[in-house]
Amino acid sequence: MKTIAVYHNKGGVGKTTIAINLAACLQKQGHKILLIDLDSQANSTFATGLMKFLFVEDDDLRDRNVSHVIESGDYHFIPDVVRKTDGFNQPEIDVIPSHINLIEKQYKLNQVASNKTRLVTKLRRVKEDYDIVIIDTPPSRDIYAEIALIAADYLIIPSDLKPFANQGLPTVLEFIGQIDEFRALIGKNDLAILGILPSKISTNSRFFNYVFPKQKESLLNSHNVPIMNSIIFERTVLSQCTNQTITMGDLEIPDPQSVLEFAPDSPAAMEFVQLTEEVLEKLGK
């Protein structure tokens, strides 16, 4: 079992879009996938169709989500918390959902050192059940980001290659260095960076032919981090597929789909197929 974290400390770079659609594509290719949402914004949880409710009293995630996996060593193992997506992908994906209550639990989790390694321990118990685990992370350096990067074997860093994302990269690399020190203490190898993944890249031909190569060159000259060959462009279909709804009585209920389900022949779907092939090659699968 290989575990991949998708992380950047800048928001808005397509992190969740990459995590959910990479998971969907891998699952379609026959790999057994577990998707873990470790962001209190719960974007992956919503985007995979696990928040099909509109009212607080219907919230069925509050008492069974990723925070329960982290905060207890004796209870809430992954099979107890995992949910199956509903209409998101064929075949459906196993997901450990997040919840907004992660925010209020953060202080308490920070007080106990073993909380940082609990996900590592619990993932080991299901290593025969999954081929690849993908972790969607918060755009921060909080305890949830730490837990994700401690648990992962590999890292994808999505970036739109714009100035703020590039300026934030040294902070990302510094954070990874600190994480690697902790990983060494618990007998884990350094986190392997699969590369910076160009994401939310404009499809404008002038931009792509003239500005984009300069952005890549600047990044390569500034940091000793590989840039992945795959590119995820900014396409309307990627937001459309997660904003699908179904009508139930008088209500419009969220009914998101992966891009491979919603628009399987689209350029966006093909980009995720290419990304999947590159990731599998780098993982040796």
C-alpha positions, 0 to 999 in steps of 0.5 A, a space after each residue: 500500500 502506498 500513501 500519497 498526500 496532496 499538499 500546498 500551504 496556499 489555498 486555491 491551487 486545485 488540491 481537492 480537485 486533484 485528490 478526488 479525481 486522481 482517486 476516481 481514476 485510480 479506482 476505475 483502473 482497478 486499484 483499491 483506493 482509500 481517500 482521506 479528507 484531513 481538511 476541516 473545510 471538508 471539500 473532498 467530503 462534499 465533492 465525493 457526495 458524502 454531504 447529501 443533507 442541507 440541515 444540521 439535524 440531518 448531519 450524519 458525519 459529526 459522530 463518525 469522521 477523520 477526527 475520531 480516527 486520530 483521537 482514539 488509539 483503542 476505537 474508531 479504526 478505519 473500517 469503522 469510520 469509512 464511507 462509500 461514495 454515492 454516485 460519485 464514481 463507478 466503481 465507488 470509492 472508500 472515503 474517510 470524511 472530514 467535518 467542520 468540528 475538526 476546527 474545535 478539536 485542534 487544540 485538544 489534539 495538539 496536547 497529545 503527541 501520539 495523535 500525530 502518529 495514530 493515522 500511521 498506526 491505523 493505516 498499517 492495519 488496512 495495508 492489505 485492503 488498499 493499494 493506494 491511499 490519497 490524503 487531501 490536506 489543509 492549506 496550512 501548517 496545522 496538526 492535520 497537515 502534520 498528520 497527513 505528511 507523517 502518514 504519507 509515503 509520497 507527496 504531490 505539490 499542486 501549484 498554479 505557478 503564480 507568484 504567491 504559490 511560488 513564494 510559498 514553496 520555500 515554506 512548504 519545503 521547510 515544513 517538509 524538512 521538519 516533518 522528515 525530522 519527526 519521521 526519522 524519530 518514528 523510523 520512517 523514511 523521508 517523504 518522497 516528493 513526486 513533484 510539483 503538479 501544474 494545476 489550474 493552468 490557463 488554456 489560453 494559447 498565448 499564456 501557455 506558449 509564452 508565460 507558462 514556460 517562463 513560470 516553469 523555468 523560474 521555479 526550476 531555477 529557484 528550487 531543487 524540486 521536480 515538476 511533474 509532466 502532467 498538467 491540470 488545466 483550469 476547465 469549467 467542467 471541473 467545477 460543473 461536475 462537483 456542483 451537480 444536484 438532484 431534486 428530492 421533493 422541494 429540495 436540491 440535494 448535492 450530487 457531485 460526480 468525478 470528472 471521469 463520470 461526468 464528462 469521460 471524453 473531456 480534455 479534463 478527464 484525459 488530463 487525469 488519466 495522464 496524471 494517473 499514469 505518471 503517478 503509477 509509473 513513479 510509484 512503480 505500479 
